[in-house]
Amino acid sequence: MRYPRDSVFVWAQGGLEPLRTMGEPNEIRMVVVHVRVRDAKYRNGEDLAISIQDSLRAVSIATYLETKAAISFPRAMGQDSDGAHYFGFEFIMTYQEP
């Protein structure tokens, strides 16, 4: 499968064990959201990854108790077989589920 040369990939993965709150039937759950940026040009990919991470830091998502970056700066992940550059970072998103 070939991916678009310049693209952004986002997917979620289970996080830490749920935390049960005292006296309530609710659980505090966390999910890890992975973001990968792929670009033909190193600088363009890095700039886009930084822009996305900064945007996610700046917004408050109503259904989540907390959204925080797992790392402080997107990391360069090398090049793929087509020569495109990859950058990545993760966010940990916390929510309460009854």
BELURDA-V781279 format. One record per run of one state. SS is the DSSP state (H for helix, E for strand, - for the rest). FROM is the first residue (numbers start at 1). LEN is the number of residues. If there is no record, write none. Layout:
BEGIN
ss:SS from:FROM len:LEN
ss:SS from:FROM len:LEN
END
This chain:
BEGIN
ss:- from:1 len:6
ss:E from:7 len:8
ss:- from:15 len:4
ss:E from:19 len:2
ss:- from:21 len:6
ss:E from:27 len:13
ss:- from:40 len:2
ss:H from:42 len:17
ss:- from:59 len:7
ss:E from:66 len:4
ss:- from:70 len:5
ss:E from:75 len:5
ss:- from:80 len:5
ss:E from:85 len:13
ss:- from:98 len:1
END
